[in-house]
Amino acid sequence: MFKDKIYGMLTPETKRIIQEFREEPLRKVVYTSFDGDDMHHMLAICDQVLKHDMIALNPEMALGYYISTETLGGKKINVMTDCLTLTIFSDRLWVYGKTDTLLSEGIMAESFLWSQIKNKKVTFIPNIYGQKLIEMNYLEVKEWLNKMTDEKFRNDIFNSLLTPYKMKTHQTVYIGANFVNYKHIDWARVQAYEERLCPISPQNILSYFLYHSFEDNGARYLKDRLTLLAKSDMYWLCIDSTNLEAELNRLDQNTLAELYMLNTVYTDKAVRIVDWGDIKVPKYDKTKMWALTSKEQEEILGSNWPIEFRK
């Protein structure tokens, strides 16, 4: 069976990183609560968290503003539900905004939920490109929330969003896929939204550009992927199942490491194979002709294409 071959497919370096990860405390995840008007600065926000040796979980990078809003019926409550799930998923809350003013309703909702459920400190960053960090303990956070909002604002936030949210169970799904399939991840995220699951997509959350600067042979990147995996409720392996054996043999080291951990450590997590064609990725849709050439067609699905090539 393939799962029995996984360890042998790992490089010595990947095995070393996995062993280190298993011996170390789980890395900390920081939810970066920010105003959507500051979307230009997402990488700067993530870079700041990385420099503090933690994992940046930015809601826009994780969820995708357009696909989450469009798939979830254009309803802000539905979109914010996943933002709240990511907030609770995290170990730290960093709020990008000043402490002497009312921040956006999304930030305030996340802060209220954090205050109620986590009872932990909050770090405020008044200037994204500055060095100043303002920490408030949970009592100070509660005082700040009451000072910045009036009763009507609080009632609106709780009645429309927070109270209904806390009455339901919310699950996360880790989106596993070959490194080269990053371009197809949005289809997997859409599928997660349609099933009312909150996607944890490492290829979206962890900026490979920022991690590449560490020059550590991908150690921190893999450890942070495995941290997100450890904290997720379930795992989807998104793949072309019509060529399953060949696709499995082409998996990158990060995805192989995830599968190894699922088969040895995280054995209680539900694992599901999700076919790219089933979630309507055009390249893998058997009823469509995506390729321009017969060469590309055969590379995608082999010679058993169900329709004649552009005849």
N, C-alpha and C positions, 0 to 999 in steps of 0.2 A: 504493500500500500504506500501511497505517496507520503503519508505522514511519517512513516518509518524511514523515509529517505531524507527528510528535511535537514536533520542535523548534519548529515554528510555533505549537504549542499552549501552549508555555511562556511565562509572563509575563516581562517584562524583569527583574523582581526574581529570579525563579527562575533565569534564565540567569546573572545576576550571581553568585548563590550557588554554582551549579555551577562556574562559572569559578574562583571563589575556592577551592572545595574541591579542584579539580584542581591548583591551584598550591601548595597547602599540604601539609605532611606529614600522613599519615593520623593521625587522632585516636586517642588511647589508650583501650582498653577495660579496665575494672577489674572483675574477678570479685569479687563481695561474698559471701564465704563466711560463713554465719551459722547459728546454731542455729534450727531450725524453731519453737522455743518463743518466739522473738523476732519472729514474723511480723507482729505489730502495728506494728513499727517499720520496715517495708520502705521507706516513702517517706522517712523520716528518713535511712536508710542511703543511698538513692539521692541525696537532696539533698546530703548531705555530699560525695559523689564529684563531683557536678556543680559544687559550689563550688570544687573543685580542678581544674576545667576538663577533666574526663575523662568518659567514658561509663560509667555504672553498669550492670553486667550482673548482676542479681539472679536467682538460680536459680528462686525461687518465682514471680516475675513472668514470667520467661521460659517456664517449663515448666508451671506450674499443678499444685499438689499433687494435687488429686483426679483430674483428667483423665489426668495422666501415670501415676499409680499404678493407676487403674482400667484404662486401656487397655493397660498393660504387664503385666497379669496379677497385680497386687498383689504384685509381687516387687521388693524394695528394690534388689537388684543391678541390675535393668533400669532403675529410676528413677535410681539413682546413676550409671549409665553415661552418661546425658545430662548430668548435673551435671559429670562429669569432662570430657566433650567441651567444655562451656562453659568450664571452667577452662582447658583448653589453647587454646581459641579466643581467650582474653583476653591482654592485654599486662601486666597487673598483678594481683597477688593481695592483697586486703585481707581479713584475718581479724578478725571481730568476736568477740572473746573475750580473756580474760586469758592472760598468758604463764606464769603460775605454777600452772596446773592442766591436767588432761586435758580437752580439749574433746570435743564430740560426735564419734562415729565418722565421720560424714560429713565434718565439717571436717578431721579428721585424715587421712582418705583423700585429700581434695583437696590437702592440704598435702604429703603424701607424693608424690603424682603430680607436683605442681608442682616439688618439690625434685629429682625424678629427671629430668624432661623439660625444664623451663625453666631450671633453675639460675640463678634470679633471686632478688632480695630479696623479702621478704614484709613487708607493713605490718600491724601488729596495732592494733586499736582496742578498748581495754578497756571503754570507756563510749560507747555509741552517741551520746549527747547531749553528750559531752565533747569537748575539743579535743586531747586527747593522742593522738599517733600514735607507735607504737614500731616502728622499722625494724630488721629483721635481714637481714644478707647471707646468701647461700645456704649458707655454711659454718655460720653461727649457726643457721639454720633446721634443718639436718641434726642439729646438736647438740641443739637443742630437741626435735625429734621423738624422738630416742633417749632423752632424759631423761624425757620425759612418758609413754613407752610401754614396756611390757615385751615380751619376745620373743614370748609367746603372742599378745598383741594385734597385733603387727606381722605375725605369720604368718597370723592370721585375715584381716586387711585385705588382704594381698597374695594369699593363696591363693583367697579368695572373690571378690575384686573386681579388684585392680590388675593382677595378672599376666594373667588372661584378657582384661582390657580392652586391654592393650598388644599382645596378639597379633592384634587385629583392626583393620580400618580403620573409622573412624567419620566420617560425613559430616553436614554441616549444610545445611539448606534454608531460604532466606529466604522468608518468607510475605508476598507482595505482595498488596495488596487496596485497593480504594477506601476512603478514610477513613471513609465512612459504614457500611462493612461490618465495623467493629470488633466488633460484637455477634455476628458469625458466625465469628470467628477460631478459636474453640475447636474447631469442626468440622475446620478445616484442620490444627490442631495434632494432633488425634486421628488424622487421615489420615497425618501425618508419623510418628507413633509406630507406626502399623500397618505402615508401610514401613521401620521401624527407622532413621528419620532424626531428627536433632536439630533441632527447629524454632527458627529465629531470627525471631521475630515482633516487628517494631519497634513495633507498636501496643501490645503488652504490655510490652516491655522499657523503652521510653522513655515515661515518664509525661508526657503532654501538659500536665497541670496544672502540673508543675514547670517544664517548658520554657517555658510561656506567660509565666512571670514574668520572662523575660529581655527581653521587649519589643524583639526584634530582627527582627521580621517573619518569624519562623520560620527564620532562617538557621542557628542552631546545631542546631535540631531536624532540619532537612534534612541538614546535614552529618553528623550522627550516624547518621541512617538510611543515608546513602550509605557511611559507614564500615562499618556492619554488613553492608551488601550486598557491599562489596569483600572482606570477610573470609569470606563464606559460599561454600559449594561450588556451590550451585545455586539457582535461583529458580523459585518458583511464582507465577503470576498467578492468583489466585482470583477468579472472575468468573462472571456468568450468561452462559454461552456461547450460550444460545438467543437472546439479544438482544445479540450480541457487538458489533456496530457502535455501537449506542446506548450500551452500557455503556462502551466504550472512549472515546467522546466525552464521557462524564460523569466521567472519572477526575480525581482531585484532582491538584494540582501536585506533591506529593511522589511519588506513584506514577508520574506522567508523567516526573519527573526520573529515577526508577529505570530506567524503560524506555529513556529516552534514553541513560543510561550503559551499559546492557546492549547497546545497538545500536552504540555508538561506542567504548567503552573496555573493558568487560568482555565482550568478544565470545566468550571461551572458556567462559563459564559456560553450563551447560545451562538452558534455559528451558522451562517446561511450563505450559500452561493447564489449570487445575483448575476444573471446573464445580461451582458450589455445590450443584446438585442431585445430582450424582454422589457427593458426600461427605455426602449426606443432610441438608442444611439444609432443614427443613420448608417454609420459604417458597418454595424453588425446586424442591421435589420435584413432578414433573409428575403423580404419582399421588395427590397429596393436595390438600386444599382448605384452605390456610392462611388466606386472607383472609376477613374478615367481610362485606365488601361487594364488589359487582361492580366498583366503581370501583377499589378496591385491587387486585383480581384483574387488571384490565387494565393497571394500572401495573406490576405484577410481570412479567407474561408477554405482555402484549398481548391481542388478541382471539382468538388461536388456542389457547385453553385446551382441553386434550384431554377434559375432562369438563364436563358442564353445571353451571352455578353453583347449588349448593344447591337442586336440584330433587328 
